[in-house]
């Protein structure tokens, strides 16, 4: 069995590698319910105990199905740990989001609930109603720990000084893909420093996008080693769609994966997440093969008949909408 790491000052212990459920949902692989739930169950059988979802992902049904035979009221040491998130701004919207998560996953308590993708000011101030709702529901015992997920260095830095914030879930990878600071790009060094500051202040820190949305998967060992080199990282959340991906991740965590392991990424394609794309057009300008175009909704889309899967577009996207799967 894998060791578990304590999430900051919480009483939650999580495996060092964890399962981001976004990948199996309708914006990416769109797996049938039974297949997606079976993959989650497989990860559980391999020792992974930490799963991340969100209201926006619409993946609660997969978790409900996978968890149906597990006593989720048991002590957290004996059951999976579930994290979810919401983009809500107001108290009322967040209250509805909490009730939705409880209902749709058939949970009595939510282990971790985060403000989803907090951006630079004034986003934090605009979401104070939703944040107060999380504080109140934690006080009621409905939520165990609260915090934020973010791609922004400045937000990560701010959370270190927010006493109510238990959890920081930042984007980090060795290439700095998708890291933001204010209105411009941030660096991996800046984000790592902010993460370490939070860890030293007792915040539970787990990381996303170690593979840069799939664009760094060819550097599998390097990508994971980099994130785990950052002080205080309890877990790395990885989106997975196949059992062999679960196996390799578990082998990495257990130290049995060959240091020269390189996954076969020949079947992967570049995609642009329509929920994240802001239609800025920078990727269109960067693509030398003219494979990216603006569709009738004004957002970027990939023509796979022209795409060379070079990945040159991913680093220029300001919101990390370009992914490979």
Backbone bond lengths (Angstrom), bond angles and torsions (degrees), N, CA, C in turn:
res aa  C-N    CA-C-N  psi(-1)  N-CA   C-N-CA  omega(-1)  CA-C   N-CA-C  phi
1 X - - - 1.467 - - 1.523 110.77 -
2 X 1.334 115.48 146.71 1.451 119.68 177.23 1.523 111.32 -72.13
3 X 1.310 115.11 148.79 1.455 119.87 171.69 1.527 108.36 -67.11
4 X 1.319 116.02 163.56 1.463 120.84 175.46 1.514 109.04 -123.27
5 X 1.321 115.14 146.07 1.455 121.40 -179.98 1.522 110.66 -109.88
6 X 1.329 115.96 141.25 1.462 120.82 178.77 1.527 109.30 -75.04
7 X 1.332 115.53 133.96 1.459 120.95 179.23 1.525 109.50 -86.52
8 X 1.309 115.75 91.56 1.457 120.52 177.70 1.509 112.77 56.27
9 X 1.335 115.00 -133.64 1.466 121.08 -179.12 1.519 112.86 -90.63
10 X 1.339 117.55 6.76 1.458 120.25 177.31 1.524 109.77 -78.35
11 X 1.312 116.76 174.42 1.463 121.82 174.10 1.527 111.07 -99.93
12 X 1.330 116.65 20.91 1.454 121.85 -179.04 1.527 109.99 -97.39
13 X 1.333 115.96 131.88 1.452 122.58 178.21 1.525 108.38 -117.24
14 X 1.328 116.15 127.02 1.461 120.51 -174.17 1.523 110.90 -126.34
15 X 1.331 115.40 153.26 1.460 120.23 176.53 1.532 109.18 -71.01
16 X 1.333 117.06 149.54 1.469 119.85 -176.43 1.519 113.86 -63.71
17 X 1.316 117.49 -25.73 1.463 120.60 172.67 1.521 108.16 -114.92
18 X 1.323 115.41 141.86 1.454 120.22 -172.96 1.524 110.24 -142.27
19 X 1.320 116.29 169.48 1.465 123.33 -166.54 1.526 110.46 -111.71
20 X 1.346 115.69 113.38 1.461 121.13 172.92 1.518 109.65 -85.34
21 X 1.320 116.48 116.05 1.467 121.45 -169.93 1.527 112.53 -80.94
22 X 1.335 118.63 -8.54 1.464 121.31 178.67 1.519 111.84 -51.94
23 X 1.341 116.76 -43.09 1.470 121.63 -171.43 1.516 113.69 -56.97
24 X 1.329 117.53 -35.29 1.466 119.12 -174.77 1.529 111.90 -83.69
25 X 1.330 117.71 -6.84 1.458 121.69 -174.86 1.517 114.46 -83.08
26 X 1.338 115.06 -171.99 1.462 120.02 -169.89 1.521 115.32 -74.38
27 X 1.328 119.37 -11.69 1.464 119.92 177.27 1.525 112.30 -87.41
28 X 1.353 116.37 -12.04 1.459 118.71 178.95 1.532 110.49 -127.73
29 X 1.327 119.31 -98.31 1.467 120.31 -174.10 1.520 113.71 -75.60
30 X 1.326 116.98 -25.13 1.470 122.45 179.59 1.534 111.35 51.54
31 X 1.327 115.76 51.83 1.457 120.26 -179.85 1.523 111.47 -68.84
32 X 1.321 117.92 146.68 1.466 120.16 171.27 1.526 109.42 -56.72
33 X 1.325 116.72 151.77 1.459 121.27 -176.36 1.521 112.51 -52.31
34 X 1.319 116.69 -46.94 1.462 120.23 -176.92 1.521 111.40 -64.21
35 X 1.333 116.86 -39.46 1.463 120.42 -178.77 1.530 111.29 -68.72
36 X 1.322 116.31 -43.20 1.453 119.67 179.42 1.516 112.12 -65.08
37 X 1.334 116.39 -43.74 1.463 121.12 178.57 1.521 110.59 -64.18
38 X 1.327 116.37 -37.43 1.469 120.50 179.14 1.529 110.39 -64.50
39 X 1.331 117.29 -37.70 1.460 120.29 179.25 1.533 110.73 -67.45
40 X 1.322 117.23 -40.31 1.467 120.36 175.73 1.523 110.06 -61.69
41 X 1.321 116.56 -43.83 1.470 120.82 178.52 1.522 111.07 -62.60
42 X 1.325 116.21 -37.41 1.463 120.05 177.84 1.528 110.34 -63.22
43 X 1.334 116.28 -44.08 1.464 119.99 177.93 1.519 110.83 -60.23
44 X 1.314 116.47 -41.25 1.468 120.77 176.64 1.520 110.96 -59.89
45 X 1.328 116.18 -42.18 1.468 120.39 -178.40 1.524 111.73 -66.61
46 X 1.345 116.51 -22.83 1.459 121.37 179.39 1.527 112.14 -90.87
47 X 1.328 116.11 0.11 1.455 119.66 174.42 1.506 116.26 106.68
48 X 1.335 119.28 -7.66 1.461 121.35 178.18 1.524 108.98 -70.49
49 X 1.332 117.22 129.83 1.468 119.28 -176.95 1.528 114.01 -119.94
50 X 1.337 118.14 6.83 1.461 121.13 -171.42 1.527 109.57 -127.14
51 X 1.341 116.30 126.33 1.458 122.27 -174.53 1.526 110.09 -133.87
52 X 1.329 115.47 135.27 1.463 121.32 -179.22 1.519 110.60 -115.68
53 X 1.327 115.92 133.17 1.447 122.06 176.80 1.529 107.63 -138.75
54 X 1.325 117.35 -170.37 1.464 121.47 178.21 1.517 108.74 -164.58
55 X 1.316 115.48 154.97 1.460 120.51 176.61 1.529 110.19 -55.80
56 X 1.312 116.47 -43.80 1.464 122.42 -177.60 1.528 112.91 -63.73
57 X 1.338 117.64 -29.72 1.462 120.59 -175.39 1.530 113.08 -71.15
58 X 1.340 116.82 -25.19 1.471 122.15 -176.52 1.534 111.40 58.98
59 X 1.340 115.71 41.03 1.469 120.48 -178.77 1.527 112.89 -112.93
60 X 1.316 118.36 9.34 1.464 120.54 178.32 1.526 112.60 -56.14
61 X 1.349 119.16 -38.77 1.472 118.19 -178.82 1.530 113.70 -59.23
62 X 1.337 117.77 -34.34 1.465 120.37 177.96 1.528 110.86 -62.71
63 X 1.329 115.07 -44.89 1.470 118.77 -179.36 1.519 111.09 -68.65
64 X 1.316 117.24 -41.27 1.468 120.09 178.00 1.522 110.71 -56.28
65 X 1.320 115.93 -45.86 1.469 120.43 -178.86 1.527 111.00 -66.06
66 X 1.334 117.07 -42.92 1.467 120.73 -178.03 1.523 112.30 -69.20
67 X 1.323 116.86 -28.81 1.466 120.93 -175.20 1.525 113.83 -97.09
68 X 1.321 117.39 1.20 1.462 120.85 -170.38 1.533 113.87 -60.83
69 X 1.313 117.89 -27.54 1.473 120.56 -179.49 1.523 112.56 -102.62
70 X 1.331 116.68 11.81 1.466 122.09 -179.78 1.524 109.25 -108.56
71 X 1.317 116.47 135.44 1.458 120.78 177.77 1.528 108.75 -78.11
72 X 1.340 115.69 96.58 1.459 120.04 -177.17 1.523 112.83 -79.06
73 X 1.331 116.96 -0.03 1.463 120.09 174.38 1.530 111.11 -92.69
74 X 1.326 116.32 -3.71 1.468 121.05 -179.24 1.524 110.63 -69.87
75 X 1.300 116.17 168.46 1.457 121.50 175.96 1.530 109.69 -55.99
76 X 1.329 116.31 143.71 1.465 119.84 -175.39 1.522 113.07 -61.70
77 X 1.318 117.70 -21.19 1.462 120.46 177.84 1.522 112.14 -70.26
78 X 1.327 116.57 -15.80 1.460 120.98 -173.99 1.520 113.56 -113.73
79 X 1.321 117.61 6.93 1.467 119.99 -177.14 1.537 110.04 -146.16
80 X 1.343 117.46 169.25 1.459 120.53 177.83 1.535 112.20 -65.52
81 X 1.322 115.44 153.34 1.457 123.33 174.28 1.530 107.62 -104.08
82 X 1.340 116.03 128.19 1.463 120.65 -176.25 1.527 110.03 -114.40
83 X 1.328 115.50 130.17 1.458 122.03 173.29 1.521 108.55 -115.50
84 X 1.338 116.45 135.13 1.453 119.85 172.12 1.519 109.04 -133.81
85 X 1.341 115.26 172.63 1.454 121.03 -172.36 1.525 109.70 -148.79
86 X 1.333 115.97 160.24 1.461 119.92 175.67 1.521 110.41 -145.16
87 X 1.316 114.85 146.96 1.458 122.90 177.84 1.526 112.77 -86.70
88 X 1.316 117.62 5.86 1.470 122.25 -174.20 1.524 112.44 -57.63
89 X 1.346 113.86 152.84 1.456 121.57 175.34 1.524 112.03 -105.41
90 X 1.330 116.83 -41.60 1.465 120.60 -170.37 1.527 112.31 -98.12
91 X 1.321 114.50 163.25 1.465 121.77 176.39 1.529 110.30 -58.60
92 X 1.327 115.39 -47.49 1.467 120.37 -176.31 1.523 111.97 -63.98
93 X 1.330 116.12 -41.44 1.463 119.72 178.51 1.526 111.21 -64.22
94 X 1.323 116.54 -41.47 1.464 119.30 -179.65 1.523 110.92 -68.08
95 X 1.327 116.41 -36.91 1.465 119.73 177.24 1.521 110.29 -59.39
96 X 1.335 116.16 -42.38 1.464 120.67 177.67 1.529 110.77 -65.84
97 X 1.330 116.55 -38.28 1.470 120.43 179.72 1.525 111.43 -64.96
98 X 1.323 116.34 -38.91 1.468 120.55 177.85 1.525 110.32 -64.90
99 X 1.328 115.74 -46.08 1.470 119.64 179.40 1.523 111.07 -62.76
100 X 1.330 116.57 -37.92 1.463 120.82 178.14 1.516 110.84 -62.50
101 X 1.322 116.87 -45.09 1.466 120.66 -179.44 1.526 111.12 -63.61
102 X 1.324 116.41 -44.54 1.472 120.41 178.27 1.524 110.98 -59.92
103 X 1.321 115.23 -46.01 1.464 120.83 -176.39 1.527 111.90 -69.67
104 X 1.334 116.47 -49.48 1.462 120.02 -170.68 1.523 113.58 -76.37
105 X 1.337 117.08 -18.25 1.470 119.30 173.83 1.527 111.63 -107.84
106 X 1.335 116.04 2.39 1.464 123.13 -179.35 1.528 110.91 52.70
107 X 1.325 115.21 54.60 1.460 122.25 178.88 1.522 109.53 -112.09
108 X 1.321 116.15 151.67 1.461 120.43 173.16 1.518 110.88 -99.83
109 X 1.330 116.42 -22.75 1.458 123.04 177.72 1.524 108.24 -139.04
110 X 1.325 116.43 139.77 1.462 121.65 174.50 1.520 107.73 -102.22
111 X 1.318 117.09 122.80 1.462 120.74 -175.18 1.521 112.01 -62.87
112 X 1.337 116.18 -50.06 1.461 121.13 -177.82 1.529 108.61 -136.67
113 X 1.325 116.58 129.50 1.468 121.08 175.01 1.521 107.27 -129.28
114 X 1.334 116.03 125.97 1.458 122.24 -174.74 1.522 112.51 -119.31
115 X 1.319 115.77 151.70 1.461 120.40 161.49 1.518 106.04 -70.69
116 X 1.328 116.28 127.60 1.458 122.07 -171.77 1.526 110.50 -87.59
117 X 1.334 116.74 128.26 1.464 124.21 173.68 1.526 112.87 49.75
118 X 1.309 116.27 60.40 1.460 120.07 175.23 1.525 108.50 -70.57
119 X 1.335 115.45 130.70 1.459 121.34 -178.13 1.522 110.54 -106.46
120 X 1.330 115.44 -174.62 1.458 119.87 -178.04 1.526 110.44 -63.64
121 X 1.315 115.69 162.36 1.463 120.37 177.89 1.528 109.98 -52.75
122 X 1.364 116.96 140.42 1.471 126.38 15.07 1.535 115.04 -96.80
123 X 1.331 118.72 20.26 1.464 120.40 -173.84 1.531 112.07 -58.49
124 X 1.330 117.03 -45.13 1.463 119.99 -179.56 1.529 110.79 -58.82
125 X 1.321 117.24 -45.14 1.465 120.62 -179.67 1.519 111.57 -66.07
126 X 1.319 117.31 -37.49 1.468 121.56 -179.98 1.522 111.93 -66.17
127 X 1.337 117.74 -20.86 1.460 121.35 -175.00 1.525 113.07 -106.32
128 X 1.322 116.06 18.66 1.457 119.45 -178.41 1.529 113.10 -66.26
129 X 1.324 117.53 -28.70 1.465 119.94 175.10 1.514 110.74 -63.16
130 X 1.336 116.07 -47.23 1.466 121.14 179.03 1.530 110.54 -64.86
131 X 1.328 116.78 -37.94 1.467 120.88 179.85 1.528 110.38 -65.54
132 X 1.328 117.02 -41.77 1.459 119.94 178.95 1.525 110.72 -63.24
133 X 1.327 116.55 -35.69 1.463 120.45 177.44 1.529 110.30 -62.39
134 X 1.337 117.40 -43.30 1.460 120.49 177.75 1.531 110.89 -62.17
135 X 1.323 116.59 -42.15 1.466 120.49 177.54 1.528 110.68 -59.15
136 X 1.325 116.15 -45.00 1.467 120.52 -177.94 1.521 111.90 -66.54
137 X 1.329 116.67 -41.56 1.468 119.39 -178.46 1.529 111.41 -73.04
138 X 1.316 117.33 -27.13 1.466 119.18 171.38 1.533 109.60 -66.51
139 X 1.329 116.66 -41.92 1.468 120.64 179.14 1.530 111.36 -62.54
140 X 1.333 116.70 -30.80 1.465 121.24 178.36 1.525 112.53 -78.09
141 X 1.345 117.06 -11.78 1.458 120.68 -178.14 1.511 114.24 87.68
142 X 1.329 116.81 7.64 1.466 120.77 179.62 1.525 110.75 -79.46
143 X 1.329 116.45 -29.75 1.457 123.69 177.79 1.522 108.24 -122.52
144 X 1.325 116.44 139.30 1.462 120.05 -179.17 1.521 112.69 -86.47
145 X 1.332 117.12 -42.66 1.464 120.86 -177.24 1.521 109.49 -143.69
146 X 1.342 116.43 146.80 1.468 121.06 -178.37 1.522 109.84 -129.36
147 X 1.322 115.74 160.03 1.449 120.05 179.35 1.508 111.40 176.67
148 X 1.341 115.95 -151.48 1.465 120.46 -177.54 1.523 110.23 -137.03
149 X 1.335 114.35 152.39 1.460 120.17 163.19 1.520 106.06 -107.99
150 X 1.332 117.01 145.93 1.462 119.31 -176.33 1.516 111.61 -159.61
151 X 1.335 114.25 154.79 1.463 121.73 171.83 1.532 109.66 -105.95
152 X 1.334 117.34 0.89 1.459 122.69 -168.94 1.528 112.77 -106.06
153 X 1.317 115.65 127.29 1.468 121.92 177.88 1.519 110.76 -59.65
154 X 1.340 116.59 -43.90 1.460 119.78 -176.37 1.523 112.05 -64.56
155 X 1.326 116.94 -34.28 1.466 120.25 176.85 1.525 109.86 -69.50
156 X 1.328 116.57 -44.02 1.466 119.96 178.50 1.521 110.97 -59.21
157 X 1.318 116.49 -42.18 1.463 120.19 177.99 1.528 111.43 -62.01
158 X 1.332 116.39 -41.94 1.460 121.54 -178.62 1.530 111.85 -62.56
159 X 1.346 116.76 -38.36 1.462 120.33 -174.95 1.527 113.06 -63.45
160 X 1.315 116.59 -26.72 1.462 119.56 179.68 1.522 111.56 -60.01
161 X 1.334 116.91 -25.89 1.464 121.47 -177.46 1.528 113.45 -106.78
162 X 1.333 117.20 11.34 1.464 121.31 176.04 1.528 107.19 -99.39
163 X 1.331 118.56 106.44 1.474 119.99 -172.60 1.522 114.22 -62.15
164 X 1.331 117.73 -30.39 1.473 120.07 -178.13 1.523 112.38 -75.81
165 X 1.325 117.30 -15.19 1.467 121.14 -176.74 1.526 110.45 -78.93
166 X 1.317 116.17 116.79 1.465 122.23 178.93 1.520 112.47 -91.94
167 X 1.348 116.36 -29.72 1.461 121.66 -166.57 1.521 111.11 -132.29
168 X 1.330 116.17 136.26 1.465 122.55 169.11 1.523 107.98 -120.10
169 X 1.336 115.88 127.19 1.466 122.45 -179.48 1.536 107.19 -123.85
170 X 1.341 117.55 85.64 1.460 120.65 -174.59 1.519 114.33 -98.71
171 X 1.329 114.66 160.46 1.463 122.21 171.13 1.524 108.39 -83.38
172 X 1.328 116.03 130.40 1.470 120.28 178.99 1.521 109.72 -154.43
173 X 1.317 117.30 135.46 1.465 122.38 171.52 1.530 108.16 -157.10
174 X 1.321 116.32 161.54 1.462 120.25 -172.15 1.523 113.04 -65.71
175 X 1.341 117.64 -22.44 1.468 120.76 -179.77 1.527 112.58 -92.19
176 X 1.319 117.10 -5.99 1.460 120.15 -179.39 1.511 114.19 72.66
177 X 1.341 117.85 16.92 1.461 120.98 -178.33 1.529 110.86 -63.66
178 X 1.322 116.74 122.31 1.459 121.66 174.98 1.510 115.72 85.92
179 X 1.330 118.26 -4.42 1.464 120.13 -179.24 1.521 109.33 -77.30
180 X 1.335 116.15 132.81 1.459 122.35 -177.12 1.526 110.49 -120.20
181 X 1.302 115.43 156.37 1.462 121.97 173.20 1.523 106.68 -146.98
182 X 1.334 116.03 112.55 1.453 119.08 -173.70 1.516 110.03 60.98
183 X 1.329 116.90 -130.99 1.465 121.28 179.80 1.518 113.20 -91.01
184 X 1.331 117.14 1.78 1.455 120.02 -176.92 1.510 112.65 -125.34
185 X 1.327 116.31 -170.28 1.469 120.18 179.64 1.519 112.06 -75.79
186 X 1.338 114.97 151.87 1.453 121.01 171.50 1.509 108.44 -114.08
187 X 1.317 116.67 176.13 1.464 120.66 -179.19 1.520 110.42 -114.50
188 X 1.324 115.22 160.38 1.460 119.22 177.58 1.525 110.67 -65.78
189 X 1.329 117.51 -32.70 1.462 120.68 178.02 1.528 111.04 -63.87
190 X 1.332 117.01 -41.13 1.464 120.97 179.33 1.522 110.98 -66.68
191 X 1.343 116.34 -42.83 1.460 119.02 -179.55 1.531 110.40 -67.57
192 X 1.322 116.97 -41.31 1.465 119.94 179.25 1.524 110.72 -60.22
193 X 1.331 117.46 -41.23 1.464 120.98 179.06 1.522 110.85 -63.62
194 X 1.342 117.05 -39.83 1.462 120.47 178.44 1.525 111.09 -66.78
195 X 1.323 117.05 -38.49 1.461 121.22 177.72 1.519 110.91 -63.01
196 X 1.321 116.31 -44.67 1.462 120.50 -179.32 1.526 111.38 -65.45
197 X 1.326 116.49 -36.09 1.466 120.51 176.29 1.525 110.54 -61.97
198 X 1.324 116.87 -43.08 1.457 120.78 177.77 1.519 111.38 -63.79
199 X 1.326 116.58 -44.17 1.470 120.48 -179.30 1.523 110.86 -60.94
200 X 1.332 116.40 -40.68 1.463 119.70 179.74 1.524 112.20 -66.68
201 X 1.337 116.05 -22.92 1.463 120.07 178.55 1.527 112.25 -93.38
202 X 1.331 116.89 9.94 1.458 121.21 174.89 1.506 115.92 89.45
203 X 1.326 117.56 7.75 1.462 119.70 177.11 1.530 109.76 -77.06
204 X 1.322 116.30 142.91 1.451 120.18 171.99 1.513 109.20 -78.22
205 X 1.320 117.29 126.54 1.470 121.59 -176.65 1.527 109.79 -119.94
206 X 1.322 115.46 122.44 1.466 119.63 167.65 1.515 107.72 -132.68
207 X 1.340 116.70 154.28 1.452 121.64 -164.32 1.518 112.85 -116.12
208 X 1.341 114.43 151.76 1.466 121.41 175.09 1.526 110.25 -121.27
209 X 1.326 115.07 162.50 1.468 124.41 172.78 1.525 113.73 59.41
210 X 1.326 116.37 38.68 1.461 119.58 174.56 1.524 111.23 -59.00
211 X 1.346 116.38 -29.94 1.459 121.34 178.49 1.527 111.97 -97.53
212 X 1.320 117.38 13.25 1.462 120.02 176.43 1.511 113.34 58.72
213 X 1.352 116.24 43.98 1.461 119.15 -178.20 1.514 112.87 68.74
214 X 1.330 117.09 26.69 1.461 121.84 179.21 1.511 113.61 95.76
215 X 1.349 117.26 -14.17 1.454 120.55 -175.64 1.526 113.57 -71.88
216 X 1.335 117.84 -16.74 1.462 121.67 -179.33 1.530 112.16 -111.02
217 X 1.327 116.48 12.17 1.461 120.06 -176.33 1.521 112.31 -60.17
218 X 1.325 117.54 -29.21 1.461 120.99 177.99 1.519 112.61 -63.24
219 X 1.332 116.90 -21.28 1.472 122.53 174.92 1.522 108.93 -106.27
220 X 1.303 116.28 53.10 1.461 123.72 -169.84 1.524 112.99 -53.51
221 X 1.314 117.03 -56.38 1.463 121.17 -176.84 1.524 110.66 -66.63
222 X 1.312 117.28 -45.32 1.462 121.32 179.27 1.519 111.27 -58.03
223 X 1.337 116.33 -42.31 1.464 120.53 -177.23 1.526 111.80 -64.40
224 X 1.319 116.86 -44.84 1.460 119.98 179.86 1.522 111.79 -72.51
225 X 1.325 116.50 -41.48 1.465 119.53 178.98 1.522 111.01 -58.55
226 X 1.327 116.46 -39.65 1.462 119.57 -178.78 1.527 110.96 -61.36
227 X 1.326 117.32 -49.05 1.462 119.58 -176.86 1.522 110.98 -65.07
228 X 1.327 117.10 -40.55 1.465 119.71 -179.63 1.529 112.39 -72.45
229 X 1.324 117.22 -12.40 1.468 119.24 176.12 1.525 111.82 -77.42
230 X 1.334 117.13 -11.18 1.461 121.81 -178.34 1.525 109.18 -82.92
231 X 1.290 116.56 126.58 1.459 122.59 -177.66 1.526 111.55 -56.91
232 X 1.331 116.23 129.78 1.460 121.12 172.30 1.510 116.12 92.53
233 X 1.337 118.55 -3.25 1.467 120.02 179.49 1.524 109.31 -73.24
234 X 1.339 115.76 116.27 1.471 120.33 -177.60 1.520 112.15 -86.23
235 X 1.348 116.53 -29.28 1.459 119.27 -175.77 1.526 109.47 -159.71
236 X 1.322 115.81 154.20 1.459 122.14 173.56 1.522 107.77 -116.29
237 X 1.328 116.24 122.69 1.455 122.60 -177.99 1.527 108.97 -89.66
238 X 1.327 116.72 122.77 1.460 121.58 -176.00 1.527 109.86 -125.49
239 X 1.321 116.26 131.76 1.458 120.42 173.94 1.516 110.10 -76.78
240 X 1.328 116.50 132.50 1.467 120.23 -177.89 1.515 110.52 -135.90
241 X 1.332 115.57 151.25 1.454 119.81 -179.05 1.514 114.35 -131.59
242 X 1.349 116.59 -2.36 1.459 120.55 -176.99 1.530 110.01 -140.91
243 X 1.322 115.90 154.29 1.463 120.62 179.40 1.519 111.73 -62.42
244 X 1.341 117.17 -37.42 1.459 118.46 -179.25 1.525 111.74 -65.49
245 X 1.337 117.38 -28.84 1.465 120.22 175.97 1.530 110.43 -68.74
246 X 1.319 116.06 -38.16 1.466 120.61 174.48 1.521 109.67 -62.44
247 X 1.321 116.88 -46.52 1.464 121.56 -178.03 1.527 111.86 -58.33
248 X 1.348 116.12 -46.36 1.464 119.21 -177.91 1.529 110.88 -65.07
249 X 1.316 116.73 -39.86 1.466 120.16 -178.78 1.530 110.82 -65.62
250 X 1.324 116.01 -41.27 1.460 120.26 178.39 1.531 110.00 -66.24
251 X 1.320 116.77 -40.91 1.463 120.17 177.75 1.526 110.65 -61.42
252 X 1.329 116.54 -39.89 1.466 119.50 176.74 1.532 110.08 -59.67
253 X 1.334 116.09 -48.12 1.465 120.53 -177.80 1.524 111.72 -62.77
254 X 1.316 116.57 -32.04 1.459 120.49 -178.47 1.523 112.88 -88.25
255 X 1.340 116.19 -3.50 1.460 120.12 177.89 1.507 114.81 78.34
256 X 1.329 117.18 17.80 1.468 120.32 -178.01 1.524 113.44 -105.56
257 X 1.334 117.03 -1.85 1.461 120.48 -179.84 1.523 109.50 -82.80
258 X 1.323 115.88 131.89 1.462 120.91 179.98 1.521 110.71 -56.20
259 X 1.341 115.98 137.42 1.461 121.15 -178.62 1.523 112.82 -67.18
260 X 1.328 117.29 -15.79 1.464 119.10 177.67 1.535 111.79 -103.09
261 X 1.347 115.89 17.33 1.462 119.79 179.88 1.521 111.07 -62.19
262 X 1.319 115.63 132.29 1.462 122.29 174.04 1.521 108.52 -134.77
263 X 1.310 117.78 117.38 1.471 119.85 -178.76 1.521 111.21 -70.51
264 X 1.302 115.74 155.00 1.466 121.53 174.90 1.526 107.65 -79.95
265 X 1.314 117.12 111.12 1.469 120.14 -179.92 1.530 111.61 -110.08
266 X 1.347 115.98 15.32 1.468 120.07 -176.34 1.526 112.39 -64.46
267 X 1.346 116.52 -24.79 1.461 120.08 -177.86 1.524 112.60 -88.04
268 X 1.319 117.79 -7.69 1.461 120.92 -174.56 1.522 110.79 -79.73
269 X 1.319 115.73 150.54 1.466 122.03 179.48 1.520 110.02 -129.17
270 X 1.323 114.95 154.57 1.461 121.70 174.84 1.526 109.19 -77.37
271 X 1.309 116.13 133.18 1.466 122.04 175.39 1.519 108.46 -133.29
272 X 1.322 116.07 156.03 1.459 121.34 176.71 1.516 108.46 -118.69
273 X 1.329 116.20 118.85 1.458 121.86 -177.15 1.528 109.19 -68.18
274 X 1.336 117.61 114.50 1.472 119.93 -177.59 1.520 113.16 -65.61
275 X 1.328 116.99 -20.56 1.459 119.65 179.11 1.514 113.09 -79.33
276 X 1.346 116.23 -20.72 1.469 120.45 -178.74 1.517 112.82 -102.50
277 X 1.317 117.50 -31.75 1.467 121.06 -175.90 1.528 111.13 -60.05
278 X 1.340 115.19 133.46 1.461 120.94 179.19 1.523 112.44 -106.93
279 X 1.333 117.11 6.09 1.461 120.64 175.28 1.508 115.23 69.85
280 X 1.354 116.98 27.56 1.468 119.29 -176.51 1.528 112.68 -72.48
281 X 1.344 117.44 -25.23 1.455 121.34 176.61 1.519 115.98 85.45
282 X 1.337 117.62 1.49 1.470 119.74 -178.07 1.525 111.24 -63.44
283 X 1.335 117.01 -38.48 1.469 120.35 179.96 1.531 110.96 -66.39
284 X 1.333 116.49 -33.73 1.468 120.76 178.82 1.521 109.83 -63.57
285 X 1.320 116.05 -42.26 1.461 121.10 178.51 1.529 111.06 -66.40
286 X 1.328 116.70 -35.12 1.471 120.90 -175.19 1.521 112.62 -76.74
287 X 1.324 118.04 -28.51 1.465 121.79 -173.11 1.525 111.06 -72.54
288 X 1.329 116.26 110.22 1.462 120.94 -177.92 1.527 112.81 -74.86
289 X 1.329 117.05 -19.65 1.466 119.89 -179.45 1.532 112.39 -94.00
290 X 1.331 116.30 3.35 1.475 122.10 178.00 1.531 111.93 58.23
291 X 1.330 115.46 36.35 1.462 120.17 -177.61 1.522 113.46 -90.81
292 X 1.320 118.14 -8.64 1.466 121.51 -178.81 1.522 108.98 -110.68
293 X 1.307 115.01 134.55 1.468 120.81 -179.14 1.524 109.65 -138.33
294 X 1.310 116.47 162.90 1.462 121.57 176.49 1.523 108.09 -91.79
295 X 1.336 117.57 120.83 1.465 120.95 -176.70 1.522 111.56 -82.03
296 X 1.350 116.02 -175.20 1.465 119.32 -174.64 1.520 113.27 -69.95
297 X 1.347 117.31 -8.70 1.465 120.93 174.35 1.520 112.04 -95.31
298 X 1.339 115.93 1.75 1.449 120.61 177.07 1.512 114.65 83.15
299 X 1.338 117.14 9.23 1.466 120.03 179.46 1.528 109.89 -113.82
300 X 1.319 115.04 161.79 1.456 120.53 -174.90 1.530 111.67 -74.51
301 X 1.316 114.60 146.13 1.462 121.25 178.87 1.525 107.92 -144.37
302 X 1.345 116.46 153.81 1.467 121.43 -175.88 1.525 110.93 -104.64
303 X 1.321 116.21 131.92 1.456 122.47 170.46 1.529 106.38 -92.35
304 X 1.331 116.64 102.30 1.462 120.71 -173.71 1.525 113.48 -68.48
305 X 1.328 117.44 -15.58 1.460 119.27 176.89 1.533 111.21 -72.81
306 X 1.335 116.55 -18.53 1.458 121.58 179.63 1.531 112.92 -108.73
307 X 1.348 116.91 -20.91 1.471 121.06 -173.95 1.528 111.53 -67.62
308 X 1.340 115.77 133.55 1.454 122.00 178.87 1.530 112.18 -97.90
309 X 1.323 117.17 1.89 1.469 123.74 -177.79 1.535 110.70 53.09
310 X 1.316 116.44 37.63 1.463 119.75 179.87 1.527 111.37 -77.18
311 X 1.332 117.07 -25.16 1.453 121.20 178.88 1.516 114.31 79.64
312 X 1.335 118.25 7.05 1.467 120.06 -178.38 1.529 112.13 -66.29
313 X 1.314 116.43 -22.22 1.466 119.89 -178.34 1.525 112.40 -74.67
314 X 1.326 117.12 -32.15 1.466 120.63 -172.37 1.526 114.10 -59.51
315 X 1.346 119.61 -43.50 1.461 118.27 -176.83 1.524 114.55 -65.04
316 X 1.342 117.71 -24.01 1.466 118.80 -176.05 1.523 112.81 -88.15
317 X 1.327 118.24 -11.84 1.470 120.64 -178.95 1.530 109.26 -70.52
318 X 1.342 117.71 121.74 1.455 120.12 -176.58 1.522 114.28 -74.27
319 X 1.329 117.89 -15.28 1.460 119.82 -176.14 1.526 113.29 -121.06
320 X 1.347 116.35 14.42 1.453 122.34 178.99 1.522 112.98 53.82
321 X 1.333 116.12 42.57 1.457 120.10 178.74 1.524 112.63 -82.98
322 X 1.332 117.29 -14.08 1.470 121.57 -175.74 1.519 109.48 -93.15
323 X 1.313 115.73 119.11 1.453 121.91 -175.71 1.526 109.62 -129.42
324 X 1.304 115.89 164.10 1.465 121.28 179.25 1.523 108.65 -128.67
325 X 1.317 117.38 123.43 1.465 121.41 175.51 1.506 110.23 -152.51
